[in-house]
């Protein structure tokens, strides 16, 4: 066990407790006036959720937040515990897995903090963002790139997994550009802005997460040491994120929203992501241990 992983363990235990509380509040809180219509500063009529911790969010986004809370509580927190258990047993694959799960918590609570309307969990989101960031940083920097390439078997599917990451990044980027560009050309606000400040999800994806998917995919395809680190970590992170997206689609469908064609695309992508992550982690030699 690397000395700094003890710090990661303490941070991760805090994350599990705080995220469980935040997710439970998101799921079970129900106070409020109920749904109502609000006119945004841009003159757009927005249906507000009106209940619970997300009562000031738009109805569609609030439902997605609750769906992700279920994934965080029922899947994210247990998988974080699994990652901790595996690193305490000296597993290199476990450390890569843990980094990916921590990446999910980092991105999740970054979005909750910058997109969620202010609520009583503000400082909890702040704490989760900070602890997730430092736990992720300590975990990923604790891996020796010079030895990582030798830790994998020769049969790992670098072209399949790397190509998938590239295709995923390009495809989602084109999807978001189709949301952003036409309104810009027409000189209007995109309907997806609703009563928020800007297109936060699209901006963060286009500026950070999707380029990271493409670059890590290319480096993984080339079997570069940094690609063998970032690629599998990104795949684990994306597996959880895509699972959350599937839950969000189900949530939107339950309230009567249009989920065609994403109801077919997102689950398929989630399956491919999970399979890619599993194959990469299985390719770590059992004799390899963190250094």
Secondary structure, DSSP 8 states (H G I E B T S, - for coil): --THHHHHHHHHHHHHHHHHHHHHHHHH---SS--EEEE-TTS-EEEE--SGGGTTSBHHHHHHHHHHHHHIIIIIHHHHHHHHHHHHTT-HHHHHHHHHHHHHHHHHHHHHHHHS---TTHHHHHHHHHHHHHHHHHHHHTS-HHHHHHHB-TT--HHHHHHHHHHHHHHHHHHHHHHHHHHHHHTS--GGGTTSSS-HHHHHIIIIIHHHHHHHHHHHHTT-HHHHHHHHHHHHHHHHHHHHHHHHHHHHHHTT---TTHHHHHHHHHHHHHHHHHHHHHTB-TT----
